[in-house]
Amino acid sequence: MDFYAGLDVSLEATNVCVVDGDGKVVREAKLATDPDAIELFLAEWGIQPKRVGLEAFSYSAWLFTALSDKGLPVICIETRHAKAALNAMLNKTDRNDAEGIAQTMRTGWFRAVLGKSDSAQTSRALLVGHKTMRGKVLDMENMIRGLLRPGLKVGEISVSRFDARVHDLLAGKKELEAIVAPLLDARNAMRLQLAKLHRTVLTATRSDSAVRRMRTAPGVRALVALMFRATVDNRARIKKSTNVGAHFGLTPRRYQSGQADRIGSISECSDELMRAMLYEAAIAILTRIPKHFKLRLSGLRLARKKGLKRAATAVARALAVLLHKIWIDGTTFRFGAGGKRGRVAAAV
């Protein structure tokens, strides 16, 4: 008889449940979140489970890799599928969640999530760190601006002149300067570290030929190209470039039941950060790039009919398709009315 195991993983402990082919619970336990402990629990019983499932989340990548290296048939299941299955349980407990995942493994009603490579995880950590540090610098600048109001106004000014402008405003105001000066020092220290992270991003983009080719597309800078590379990781996992939009949650939801058939907003599944970066690149294409090409022109036509937000979403979806095609076929973006790039842009 086949056996199936479900793991409900947390930082300190993991609940394990094993069910047989009929769905009957045959063994369960609460273990330390340690690959050796989980392997020992399954091995000492003398059975080889057909599938071992755990829900995909930030901590699961490490455990997935460790258990796979031990020869266990581990499957990371897509979060929405796991949530739908676990909602069937009357009570939300770690023990019930482990059983729900085990039953999901038995029925086969799940979507497997492929584990990311070490290089992809490293790239994503770099990009998240860069985004976080940039946000902290902006938060510090906004706090300094707020402390100087309402009597002193920094105004619109370049990043390099921010310090000088603040010091000019604080001239003769020793008490206020004693408060703001440490904040300026903290901002400058964070800007220094942000510059180091940005140099690391640029180095990573230069060392990857696919990322360099993606950067030839309009609106696609180093952060967007590297994030696309890290998020997809393996270009072969998406068989058709036209499916990339759905992979990033940029395609509309559909609800059909009886006589009802409604098209809703985009699904917003998968990676939120990647979707946000593609959207920002699309806004740049529509508003800041003066040169005309099919992707921009079709987006502008849609903006006149449906508004900028919907047009930017459509351009972001088409841009994702374009980047995947560039990665697959080994070419670069070419401006012009004809060619493959023109046909991709027309998908908007």
TORVORO-9768 format. One record per residue (C-alpha): y, x, z negated. Coordinates in nm, 4 decimals. Layout:
+----------+----------+----------+
|       c2 |       c1 |       c3 |
+----------+----------+----------+
|        Y |        X |        Z |
...
+----------+----------+----------+
***
This chain:
+----------+----------+----------+
|       c2 |       c1 |       c3 |
+----------+----------+----------+
|   0.0000 |   0.0000 |   0.0000 |
|   0.3535 |   0.1157 |   0.0747 |
|   0.6051 |   0.1722 |  -0.2036 |
|   0.9837 |   0.1702 |  -0.1935 |
|   1.2313 |   0.3194 |  -0.4413 |
|   1.5917 |   0.2284 |  -0.5161 |
|   1.8420 |   0.4526 |  -0.6959 |
|   2.1534 |   0.3218 |  -0.8671 |
|   2.3503 |   0.6414 |  -0.9149 |
|   2.6318 |   0.7129 |  -1.1577 |
|   2.7812 |   1.0391 |  -1.2780 |
|   2.5614 |   1.0770 |  -1.5865 |
|   2.2545 |   0.8586 |  -1.5281 |
|   2.0515 |   0.7103 |  -1.2436 |
|   1.8410 |   0.3958 |  -1.2647 |
|   1.5234 |   0.4175 |  -1.0558 |
|   1.3145 |   0.1182 |  -0.9495 |
|   0.9945 |   0.1268 |  -0.7435 |
|   0.8523 |  -0.1849 |  -0.5764 |
|   0.5348 |  -0.2358 |  -0.3749 |
|   0.4963 |  -0.3939 |  -0.0321 |
|   0.4970 |  -0.7431 |  -0.1873 |
|   0.8243 |  -0.6842 |  -0.3672 |
|   0.6729 |  -0.6545 |  -0.7155 |
|   0.8359 |  -0.4040 |  -0.9501 |
|   0.5740 |  -0.1436 |  -1.0367 |
|   0.7803 |   0.1180 |  -1.2166 |
|   1.1373 |   0.1720 |  -1.3330 |
|   1.3273 |   0.4145 |  -1.5522 |
|   1.6708 |   0.5474 |  -1.6408 |
|   1.6997 |   0.9201 |  -1.5722 |
|   1.9625 |   1.1912 |  -1.5732 |
|   2.1395 |   1.2212 |  -1.2398 |
|   1.9402 |   1.5277 |  -1.1458 |
|   1.7293 |   1.5755 |  -0.8292 |
|   1.4516 |   1.7504 |  -1.0226 |
|   1.4220 |   1.4636 |  -1.2726 |
|   1.4047 |   1.2040 |  -0.9942 |
|   1.1472 |   1.4053 |  -0.7979 |
|   0.9332 |   1.4523 |  -1.1106 |
|   0.9461 |   1.0801 |  -1.1923 |
|   0.8129 |   0.9894 |  -0.8457 |
|   0.5645 |   1.2771 |  -0.8231 |
|   0.3987 |   1.2374 |  -1.1633 |
|   0.2896 |   0.8868 |  -1.0698 |
|   0.1096 |   1.0262 |  -0.7665 |
|   0.2736 |   0.8114 |  -0.4977 |
|   0.4869 |   0.8995 |  -0.1969 |
|   0.7449 |   0.6242 |  -0.1402 |
|   0.7957 |   0.5177 |   0.2181 |
|   1.1708 |   0.4950 |   0.1668 |
|   1.4072 |   0.5964 |  -0.1126 |
|   1.7462 |   0.4290 |  -0.0941 |
|   2.0824 |   0.4909 |  -0.2544 |
|   2.4249 |   0.3479 |  -0.1847 |
|   2.6737 |   0.5619 |   0.0070 |
|   2.9691 |   0.6772 |  -0.2036 |
|   3.1491 |   1.0016 |  -0.2826 |
|   2.8847 |   1.1345 |  -0.5239 |
|   2.5839 |   1.0371 |  -0.3121 |
|   2.6250 |   1.3115 |  -0.0487 |
|   2.5188 |   1.5847 |  -0.2909 |
|   2.2217 |   1.3876 |  -0.4233 |
|   2.1157 |   1.2830 |  -0.0730 |
|   2.1069 |   1.6458 |   0.0434 |
|   1.9237 |   1.7677 |  -0.2667 |
|   1.6521 |   1.5002 |  -0.2488 |
|   1.6117 |   1.5454 |   0.1266 |
|   1.5544 |   1.9181 |   0.0728 |
|   1.2715 |   1.8232 |  -0.1644 |
|   1.0984 |   1.6294 |   0.1135 |
|   1.1757 |   1.2775 |  -0.0092 |
|   1.2471 |   1.0125 |   0.2602 |
|   1.5988 |   0.9403 |   0.1356 |
|   1.8243 |   0.6883 |   0.3091 |
|   2.1937 |   0.6362 |   0.2376 |
|   2.2735 |   0.2699 |   0.2979 |
|   2.6048 |   0.1331 |   0.4176 |
|   2.8178 |   0.0033 |   0.1293 |
|   2.8807 |  -0.3467 |   0.2700 |
|   2.5075 |  -0.4046 |   0.3240 |
|   2.4324 |  -0.2842 |  -0.0273 |
|   2.6992 |  -0.5143 |  -0.1747 |
|   2.5637 |  -0.8156 |   0.0155 |
|   2.2123 |  -0.7516 |  -0.1132 |
|   2.3182 |  -0.6850 |  -0.4721 |
|   2.5326 |  -1.0001 |  -0.4860 |
|   2.2084 |  -1.1981 |  -0.4743 |
|   2.1297 |  -1.0776 |  -0.8282 |
|   2.2271 |  -1.3223 |  -1.1025 |
|   2.3482 |  -1.0495 |  -1.3387 |
|   2.5273 |  -0.7292 |  -1.2390 |
|   2.3481 |  -0.4473 |  -1.4229 |
|   2.2486 |  -0.0958 |  -1.3219 |
|   1.8836 |  -0.1914 |  -1.3598 |
|   1.9209 |  -0.4936 |  -1.1311 |
|   2.1165 |  -0.2872 |  -0.8797 |
|   1.8337 |  -0.0342 |  -0.8580 |
|   1.5861 |  -0.3172 |  -0.7977 |
|   1.8129 |  -0.4726 |  -0.5352 |
|   1.8335 |  -0.1423 |  -0.3471 |
|   1.4548 |  -0.1041 |  -0.3668 |
|   1.4071 |  -0.4544 |  -0.2234 |
|   1.6531 |  -0.3684 |   0.0526 |
|   1.4412 |  -0.0647 |   0.1373 |
|   1.1334 |  -0.2886 |   0.1504 |
|   1.2845 |  -0.5533 |   0.3779 |
|   1.4593 |  -0.3061 |   0.6050 |
|   1.7839 |  -0.5064 |   0.6009 |
|   2.0243 |  -0.2164 |   0.5801 |
|   2.2296 |   0.0168 |   0.7931 |
|   2.1666 |   0.3842 |   0.7337 |
|   2.4637 |   0.6154 |   0.6899 |
|   2.4106 |   0.9654 |   0.8239 |
|   2.4879 |   1.2410 |   0.5779 |
|   2.7858 |   1.4627 |   0.6566 |
|   2.7416 |   1.8334 |   0.7189 |
|   2.8822 |   2.0877 |   0.4726 |
|   3.1535 |   2.1862 |   0.7206 |
|   3.2619 |   1.8225 |   0.7628 |
|   3.2778 |   1.7727 |   0.3870 |
|   3.4811 |   2.0913 |   0.3501 |
|   3.7237 |   1.9822 |   0.6231 |
|   3.7666 |   1.6418 |   0.4641 |
|   3.8303 |   1.7992 |   0.1222 |
|   4.0981 |   2.0171 |   0.2820 |
|   4.2665 |   1.7204 |   0.4513 |
|   4.2559 |   1.4987 |   0.1420 |
|   4.3999 |   1.7852 |  -0.0628 |
|   4.6756 |   1.8357 |   0.1943 |
|   4.7620 |   1.4646 |   0.1963 |
|   4.7630 |   1.4460 |  -0.1841 |
|   4.9833 |   1.7536 |  -0.2245 |
|   5.2274 |   1.6247 |   0.0378 |
|   5.2465 |   1.2931 |  -0.1453 |
|   5.3200 |   1.4695 |  -0.4752 |
|   5.6029 |   1.6694 |  -0.3164 |
|   5.7579 |   1.3492 |  -0.1820 |
|   5.7124 |   1.1795 |  -0.5204 |
|   5.8937 |   1.4673 |  -0.6919 |
|   6.1801 |   1.4550 |  -0.4407 |
|   6.2152 |   1.0790 |  -0.4852 |
|   6.2177 |   1.1190 |  -0.8635 |
|   6.4978 |   1.3770 |  -0.8412 |
|   6.6940 |   1.1480 |  -0.6116 |
|   6.6468 |   0.8645 |  -0.8613 |
|   6.7664 |   1.0732 |  -1.1557 |
|   7.0871 |   1.1614 |  -0.9699 |
|   7.1718 |   0.8021 |  -0.8881 |
|   7.3951 |   0.6047 |  -0.8929 |
|   7.6815 |   0.8497 |  -0.9213 |
|   7.5301 |   1.1344 |  -0.7151 |
|   7.3701 |   1.0785 |  -0.3778 |
|   7.1537 |   1.3391 |  -0.2052 |
|   7.1522 |   1.1502 |   0.1252 |
|   6.9558 |   1.2271 |   0.4392 |
|   6.8984 |   1.6009 |   0.4439 |
|   6.6455 |   1.8507 |   0.5761 |
|   6.3669 |   1.9714 |   0.3489 |
|   6.4966 |   2.3287 |   0.3516 |
|   6.8434 |   2.2240 |   0.2293 |
|   6.7258 |   1.9863 |  -0.0436 |
|   6.7568 |   2.2476 |  -0.3209 |
|   7.1045 |   2.3597 |  -0.2195 |
|   7.2274 |   2.0014 |  -0.1944 |
|   7.0996 |   1.9123 |  -0.5428 |
|   7.2538 |   2.2248 |  -0.6958 |
|   7.5882 |   2.1386 |  -0.5340 |
|   7.5760 |   1.7907 |  -0.6838 |
|   7.4909 |   1.9318 |  -1.0294 |
|   7.7803 |   2.1780 |  -1.0362 |
|   7.9630 |   2.1395 |  -1.3670 |
|   7.7026 |   1.8985 |  -1.5096 |
|   7.5094 |   2.1319 |  -1.7410 |
|   7.3180 |   1.8665 |  -1.9341 |
|   7.1889 |   1.6971 |  -1.6206 |
|   7.1168 |   2.0343 |  -1.4597 |
|   6.8961 |   2.1287 |  -1.7552 |
|   6.6843 |   1.8205 |  -1.6811 |
|   6.6673 |   1.8465 |  -1.3030 |
|   6.6234 |   2.2253 |  -1.2677 |
|   6.2608 |   2.2297 |  -1.3995 |
|   6.1775 |   1.9454 |  -1.1613 |
|   6.3202 |   2.1428 |  -0.8704 |
|   6.1092 |   2.4424 |  -0.9747 |
|   5.7993 |   2.2220 |  -0.9845 |
|   5.8825 |   2.0817 |  -0.6402 |
|   5.9258 |   2.4310 |  -0.4973 |
|   5.5941 |   2.5432 |  -0.6458 |
|   5.4162 |   2.2444 |  -0.4923 |
|   5.5856 |   2.3059 |  -0.1562 |
|   5.4547 |   2.6624 |  -0.1654 |
|   5.0987 |   2.5414 |  -0.2239 |
|   5.1385 |   2.2735 |   0.0427 |
|   5.2394 |   2.5435 |   0.2909 |
|   4.9215 |   2.7378 |   0.2033 |
|   4.7073 |   2.4300 |   0.2626 |
|   4.8841 |   2.3626 |   0.5916 |
|   4.8161 |   2.7177 |   0.7093 |
|   4.4493 |   2.6644 |   0.6229 |
|   4.4495 |   2.3442 |   0.8315 |
|   4.6022 |   2.5278 |   1.1286 |
|   4.3462 |   2.8071 |   1.0969 |
|   4.0630 |   2.5523 |   1.0944 |
|   4.1962 |   2.3787 |   1.4063 |
|   4.2339 |   2.7057 |   1.5974 |
|   3.8742 |   2.8052 |   1.5243 |
|   3.7244 |   2.4831 |   1.6685 |
|   3.7371 |   2.4406 |   2.0465 |
|   3.6811 |   2.0629 |   2.0293 |
|   3.9742 |   2.0209 |   1.7905 |
|   4.1967 |   2.2352 |   2.0133 |
|   4.1139 |   2.0134 |   2.3109 |
|   4.1805 |   1.6958 |   2.1122 |
|   4.5270 |   1.8271 |   2.0254 |
|   4.6212 |   1.8112 |   2.3935 |
|   4.6331 |   1.4308 |   2.3643 |
|   4.9836 |   1.2899 |   2.3015 |
|   5.0610 |   1.2128 |   1.9373 |
|   4.7561 |   1.4046 |   1.8116 |
|   4.8488 |   1.6874 |   1.5786 |
|   4.6304 |   1.9257 |   1.3813 |
|   4.5671 |   1.6858 |   1.0918 |
|   4.4570 |   1.3984 |   1.3170 |
|   4.2300 |   1.6123 |   1.5355 |
|   4.0622 |   1.7867 |   1.2426 |
|   4.0173 |   1.4563 |   1.0582 |
|   3.8562 |   1.2998 |   1.3660 |
|   3.6201 |   1.5958 |   1.3936 |
|   3.5252 |   1.5789 |   1.0263 |
|   3.4828 |   1.1997 |   1.0178 |
|   3.2575 |   1.1741 |   1.3217 |
|   3.0953 |   1.5101 |   1.2375 |
|   2.8210 |   1.4801 |   1.4976 |
|   2.9476 |   1.3497 |   1.8316 |
|   2.5988 |   1.2287 |   1.9261 |
|   2.5901 |   0.9782 |   1.6374 |
|   2.8175 |   0.7511 |   1.8426 |
|   2.6309 |   0.6957 |   2.1682 |
|   2.9165 |   0.5298 |   2.3578 |
|   3.2787 |   0.6324 |   2.3265 |
|   3.3802 |   0.2670 |   2.3507 |
|   3.2069 |   0.2085 |   2.0138 |
|   3.4390 |   0.4458 |   1.8276 |
|   3.6948 |   0.1708 |   1.7618 |
|   3.4351 |  -0.0419 |   1.5841 |
|   3.3131 |   0.2649 |   1.3934 |
|   3.6622 |   0.3110 |   1.2472 |
|   3.7207 |  -0.0591 |   1.1765 |
|   3.9776 |  -0.1030 |   1.4560 |
|   3.8081 |  -0.3954 |   1.6305 |
|   3.8714 |  -0.7646 |   1.5423 |
|   3.6424 |  -0.9625 |   1.3161 |
|   3.4700 |  -1.2661 |   1.4639 |
|   3.3576 |  -1.5813 |   1.2861 |
|   3.1341 |  -1.8204 |   1.4779 |
|   2.9571 |  -2.1205 |   1.3274 |
|   2.8847 |  -2.4420 |   1.5153 |
|   3.2023 |  -2.5497 |   1.6897 |
|   3.4124 |  -2.2870 |   1.5131 |
|   3.4722 |  -1.9594 |   1.6930 |
|   3.7613 |  -1.7552 |   1.5535 |
|   3.8818 |  -1.4032 |   1.6203 |
|   4.0459 |  -1.2521 |   1.3158 |
|   4.2219 |  -0.9299 |   1.2215 |
|   4.0563 |  -0.5896 |   1.2465 |
|   3.7505 |  -0.5310 |   1.0293 |
|   3.9023 |  -0.2332 |   0.8386 |
|   3.5560 |  -0.0971 |   0.7660 |
|   3.4685 |   0.2731 |   0.7478 |
|   3.7222 |   0.5481 |   0.6835 |
|   4.0668 |   0.4223 |   0.5768 |
|   4.2319 |   0.7650 |   0.5993 |
|   4.1119 |   0.8206 |   0.9566 |
|   4.2294 |   0.4736 |   1.0563 |
|   4.5724 |   0.5392 |   0.9033 |
|   4.6070 |   0.8704 |   1.0874 |
|   4.5165 |   0.7119 |   1.4222 |
|   4.7702 |   0.4360 |   1.3558 |
|   5.0429 |   0.6906 |   1.2808 |
|   4.9574 |   0.8781 |   1.6016 |
|   4.9770 |   0.5474 |   1.7925 |
|   5.3219 |   0.4749 |   1.6464 |
|   5.4340 |   0.8207 |   1.7617 |
|   5.3045 |   0.7489 |   2.1128 |
|   5.4959 |   0.4202 |   2.1297 |
|   5.8222 |   0.5272 |   1.9675 |
|   5.8733 |   0.9050 |   1.9819 |
|   5.7082 |   1.0396 |   2.2975 |
|   5.9440 |   0.9991 |   2.5948 |
|   5.6970 |   1.0911 |   2.8699 |
|   5.5247 |   0.7945 |   3.0332 |
|   5.1474 |   0.7728 |   3.0769 |
|   4.9026 |   0.4855 |   3.0971 |
|   4.8173 |   0.4699 |   2.7292 |
|   5.1830 |   0.4469 |   2.6302 |
|   5.2825 |   0.2055 |   2.9078 |
|   5.0015 |  -0.0376 |   2.8328 |
|   5.0913 |  -0.0185 |   2.4636 |
|   5.4563 |  -0.0933 |   2.5338 |
|   5.3604 |  -0.3950 |   2.7446 |
|   5.1456 |  -0.5244 |   2.4598 |
|   5.4259 |  -0.4583 |   2.2098 |
|   5.6603 |  -0.6846 |   2.4066 |
|   5.4026 |  -0.9652 |   2.3957 |
|   5.2384 |  -0.9237 |   2.0538 |
|   5.4684 |  -0.6986 |   1.8527 |
|   5.4623 |  -0.3310 |   1.7572 |
|   5.1974 |  -0.3590 |   1.4855 |
|   4.9328 |  -0.5152 |   1.7090 |
|   5.0204 |  -0.2826 |   1.9938 |
|   4.9868 |   0.0221 |   1.7674 |
|   4.6448 |  -0.0975 |   1.6502 |
|   4.5301 |  -0.1346 |   2.0106 |
|   4.6682 |   0.2086 |   2.1029 |
|   4.4968 |   0.3606 |   1.7966 |
|   4.1667 |   0.2108 |   1.9113 |
|   4.2114 |   0.3435 |   2.2653 |
|   4.3207 |   0.6818 |   2.1293 |
|   3.9975 |   0.7074 |   1.9267 |
|   3.7993 |   0.6397 |   2.2450 |
|   4.0029 |   0.9024 |   2.4274 |
|   3.9436 |   1.1685 |   2.1613 |
|   3.5699 |   1.1045 |   2.1627 |
|   3.5587 |   1.1343 |   2.5430 |
|   3.7507 |   1.4617 |   2.5273 |
|   3.4979 |   1.5876 |   2.2723 |
|   3.1968 |   1.4714 |   2.4749 |
|   3.2914 |   1.5876 |   2.8231 |
|   3.4626 |   1.9124 |   2.7240 |
|   3.7927 |   1.8436 |   2.9009 |
|   4.1536 |   1.8145 |   2.7918 |
|   4.4106 |   1.5369 |   2.8241 |
|   4.5844 |   1.5184 |   3.1603 |
|   4.9045 |   1.3285 |   3.2279 |
|   4.8933 |   1.1212 |   3.5455 |
|   4.8155 |   0.7780 |   3.6846 |
|   4.4598 |   0.8523 |   3.7919 |
|   4.1489 |   1.0129 |   3.6541 |
|   3.9314 |   0.9391 |   3.3547 |
|   4.2172 |   0.9565 |   3.1081 |
|   4.3977 |   0.6807 |   3.2996 |
|   4.0929 |   0.4574 |   3.2786 |
|   4.0575 |   0.5236 |   2.9058 |
|   4.4237 |   0.4400 |   2.8471 |
|   4.3811 |   0.1166 |   3.0421 |
|   4.1325 |   0.0002 |   2.7758 |
|   4.4307 |  -0.1081 |   2.5638 |
+----------+----------+----------+
***
